[in-house]
Amino acid sequence: MSAEASGSSGGNVVTVSGSASSSSSRLGEGKADRSLVGSKYVKLNVGGTLHYTTVQTLSKEDSLLRSICDGSTEVTIDSEGWVVLDRCGRHFSLVLNFLRDGTVPLPESTRELEEVLKEAQYYRLQGLVQHCLTALEKRRDVCRGCHIPMITSAKEEQRMIATCRKPVVKLQNNRGNNKYSYTSNSDDNLLKNIELFDKLGLRFNGRVLFIKDVLGDEICCWSFYGEGRKIAEVCCTSIVYATEKKQTKVEFPEARIFEETLNILIYENGRGSGGMALLESGGVSSPGVGQSEEEGAGVGGGDRRVRRIHVRRHIMHDERGHGQQTVYKD
């Protein structure tokens, strides 16, 4: 009894031969008793995901996959000619692409990268194993050098900002300080603000001090400091009235936050005095962004302005279609 599968080009994929009395043959499965050297194409069932490739691709590196092709390792073949590999197939496409191209983009998630490493180790693909180990080591180096302190008191915050020679970006995030319910997309926007904070912390690691504040009054507010004083503030929360009910609205002004982070870089290495005029003039304004200025005593007794930016004003509608003006907290 034999089961044969053919590729579209006419080449044999694999042939399984066995005795008619064999129980595995009656079930449509058997052990490969010859190599795949004579076959051009191979059908692989990896944990339920199906892949169609060539023996040449699988044999590019000295690995478990090559040993399957040359007959050194026995494999299970199902009744339709699929070589069955008892592994999760989630990352097998990445494994195949590495064999085809010699390199492959790796996942951004560290957890997924570790999963790819496990698969590479199982298939004994040393090139992919080294590729994953190098990427993991680089990410660990970045994480070791990127320390984001958490503020525990107002005095600690003042001391930290006053003594830091680098620009400072602070995200005040206190979801528990809320008397009203949130609008439908506020939770998502709050998470987006936190995610952007983490990304900026990695991108500008070593150049800007990023600190988190979970004790303040604001639910979500960005503050930017240079030379020990506040330069700008982006408040992402407001109170809105909809259907006769107060709600907290959290916005995600990504472009404005990124712009203010770039502006604060002029205070890097004590170079802030040269760019003071730019910041005090309000910098580049974005359309649709309401902003007000509040004067405060700066370092050395001079009057300095803090640019206080609020996100775009929205009109909420109740069930009767009447517009309600958004009210912003100051």
Stockholm file with secondary structure:
# STOCKHOLM 1.0

chainA/1-330         MSAEASGSSGGNVVTVSGSASSSSSRLGEGKADRSLVGSKYVKLNVGGTLHYTTVQTLSKEDSLLRSICDGSTEVTIDSEGWVVLDRCGRHFSLVLNFLRDGTVPLPESTRELEEVLKEAQYYRLQGLVQHCLTALEKRRDVCRGCHIPMITSAKEEQRMIATCRKPVVKLQNNRGNNKYSYTSNSDDNLLKNIELFDKLGLRFNGRVLFIKDVLGDEICCWSFYGEGRKIAEVCCTSIVYATEKKQTKVEFPEARIFEETLNILIYENGRGSGGMALLESGGVSSPGVGQSEEEGAGVGGGDRRVRRIHVRRHIMHDERGHGQQTVYKD
#=GR chainA/1-330 SS CEEEEECTTSCEEEEEECCTTCHHHHTTCEECCSCSTTCSEEEEEETTEEEEEEHHHHTSSSSHHHHHHTTSSCCEECTTSCEEECSCCTTHHHHHHHHHHSCCCCCSSHHHHHHHHHHHHHTTCHHHHHHHHHHHHHHHHHHHHCCCCEECSHHHHHHHHHHCSSCEEEEEECTTSCSSEECTTHHHHHHHHHHHHHHHHHHTTTTSEEEEESSSSCSEEEEEEETTEEEEEEECEEEEEETTEEEEEECCCHHHHHHHHHHHGGGGGGCGGGGHHHHHTTCSCCTTCEEEEEEEECGGGCEEEEEEEECCCCEEECTTCCEEECBCCC
#=GC SS_cons         CEEEEECTTSCEEEEEECCTTCHHHHTTCEECCSCSTTCSEEEEEETTEEEEEEHHHHTSSSSHHHHHHTTSSCCEECTTSCEEECSCCTTHHHHHHHHHHSCCCCCSSHHHHHHHHHHHHHTTCHHHHHHHHHHHHHHHHHHHHCCCCEECSHHHHHHHHHHCSSCEEEEEECTTSCSSEECTTHHHHHHHHHHHHHHHHHHTTTTSEEEEESSSSCSEEEEEEETTEEEEEEECEEEEEETTEEEEEECCCHHHHHHHHHHHGGGGGGCGGGGHHHHHTTCSCCTTCEEEEEEEECGGGCEEEEEEEECCCCEEECTTCCEEECBCCC
//
